[in-house]
Amino acid sequence: MKRLILWCLVGGGSLGLAGCGGGGGDPAVTTAVGSPLDVGPRAAESPVDEVLAEKGESLFKSKTCSTCHAFGARVTGPDLVGVTRRRTAAWMEQQILHPEVMTKEDPISRQLLGQYAVQMPNLMIKPEEAKALIEYIKEEDRERAAKSASATTP
């Protein structure tokens, strides 16, 4: 019962704080699958905190995120390119902090598990580390989008 109340509070808080927003098409997860944590502005819509992004880059390597994830390539887990344009920071944070709970309770996470057939491990990441990782992923997304835009512009 407590867990249900917590999810309602988190979901309601996300709705109240986030408003409405859209995401780009995610080839891994269709828009028919919804999550109360993935409502509102996408993570990429907020400015990158450069200090946190630098910490996040270091964490990405030291916490072994790069064992399963890459930018622009599928390793064991999903390719991270564009994830900040498809997901909210709230969804990403919960996926990083509590992947085993998300797989059980979140439809998007459950669908990703079905597609990739590998449970994301709980790496015991602290909330401030999760925020740093998200900032790093946002920064990578922005850099790749900028390179892609400049490559297509004559």
C-alpha positions in Angstrom: 0.0 0.0 0.0 2.8 2.4 0.9 4.5 1.7 -2.5 1.2 2.5 -4.3 0.9 5.8 -2.4 4.5 6.6 -3.2 4.0 5.9 -6.9 0.9 8.1 -6.9 2.8 10.9 -5.2 5.7 10.7 -7.5 3.5 10.4 -10.6 1.2 13.3 -9.4 4.2 15.4 -8.5 5.8 14.8 -11.9 2.5 15.7 -13.6 2.1 18.8 -11.5 5.7 20.0 -12.0 6.2 18.9 -15.5 3.1 20.0 -17.4 2.8 18.4 -20.8 5.5 17.6 -23.3 6.3 15.4 -26.1 9.1 13.2 -27.0 10.7 12.1 -30.3 10.0 8.7 -31.5 11.9 6.1 -29.6 12.4 3.0 -31.7 12.9 0.9 -28.6 9.7 2.0 -26.9 6.5 3.1 -28.6 4.4 6.0 -27.4 1.6 3.5 -26.7 3.5 2.6 -23.5 3.2 5.2 -20.9 4.8 5.9 -17.5 3.7 8.3 -14.8 7.4 9.2 -14.4 7.7 10.1 -18.1 5.2 12.9 -18.3 6.3 16.4 -19.0 9.4 18.2 -20.5 12.1 15.9 -21.7 15.5 16.0 -19.8 17.2 17.7 -22.8 14.9 20.7 -22.4 16.8 22.0 -19.4 20.3 23.6 -19.5 23.3 21.3 -18.9 25.1 21.8 -15.6 28.7 21.6 -16.8 30.2 20.8 -13.4 27.8 17.9 -12.9 28.3 16.7 -16.4 32.0 16.4 -15.8 31.4 14.3 -12.7 28.9 12.3 -14.6 31.4 11.5 -17.3 33.7 10.1 -14.7 30.9 8.1 -13.1 29.8 6.7 -16.4 33.2 5.1 -16.7 33.9 4.2 -13.0 30.4 2.8 -12.3 30.7 0.6 -15.5 27.8 2.1 -17.3 29.9 1.9 -20.5 29.9 -1.9 -20.2 26.3 -2.0 -21.4 25.6 1.5 -22.8 27.2 3.7 -25.5 26.3 6.7 -27.6 25.6 5.9 -31.2 25.8 2.1 -30.8 23.9 -0.7 -29.1 26.1 -2.7 -26.7 24.2 -4.9 -24.3 21.6 -2.2 -23.3 20.0 0.5 -25.3 21.9 3.1 -27.2 21.8 6.3 -25.2 21.8 8.7 -28.2 18.6 10.8 -28.0 17.4 9.4 -24.6 17.3 12.8 -23.1 15.0 13.9 -25.9 12.7 10.9 -25.3 12.6 10.7 -21.5 12.1 13.0 -18.6 14.9 13.5 -16.0 12.6 12.0 -13.4 12.2 8.8 -15.4 15.9 8.5 -16.1 16.8 9.1 -12.4 14.5 6.4 -11.2 15.8 4.0 -13.9 19.4 4.7 -12.7 18.6 4.5 -9.0 16.1 1.6 -8.9 16.2 -0.4 -12.1 14.8 -3.5 -10.5 11.8 -1.7 -9.2 11.3 0.1 -12.5 11.3 -3.2 -14.3 8.5 -4.5 -12.1 6.4 -1.3 -11.9 7.1 0.9 -15.0 5.7 0.0 -18.4 8.6 1.6 -20.4 11.3 -0.1 -18.3 9.4 -3.5 -18.5 9.2 -3.1 -22.3 13.0 -2.3 -22.5 13.7 -5.5 -20.5 11.6 -7.5 -22.9 13.5 -6.0 -25.9 17.0 -6.2 -24.5 16.5 -9.3 -22.3 19.0 -8.0 -19.7 18.1 -6.6 -16.4 19.9 -3.3 -15.7 21.8 -4.0 -12.4 21.4 -1.8 -9.4 24.8 -0.2 -9.1 23.9 1.5 -5.8 24.2 4.9 -7.3 23.4 7.8 -5.0 20.8 10.4 -6.1 23.4 13.1 -6.6 25.4 10.7 -8.8 22.3 9.9 -10.8 21.8 13.6 -11.5 25.4 13.9 -12.6 25.0 11.0 -15.0 21.9 12.6 -16.4 23.7 15.8 -17.0 26.5 14.0 -18.8 24.1 12.1 -21.0 22.3 15.5 -21.8 25.7 17.0 -22.7 26.6 14.0 -25.0 23.2 14.3 -26.6 23.6 18.0 -27.3 27.1 17.6 -28.7 26.0 14.8 -31.0 23.0 16.8 -32.2 25.2 19.8 -32.9 27.7 17.7 -34.9 24.8 16.1 -36.8 23.3 19.5 -37.6 26.6 21.0 -38.8 27.3 17.9 -40.9 24.0 18.3 -42.8 24.3 22.1 -43.3 26.3 23.1 -46.3 
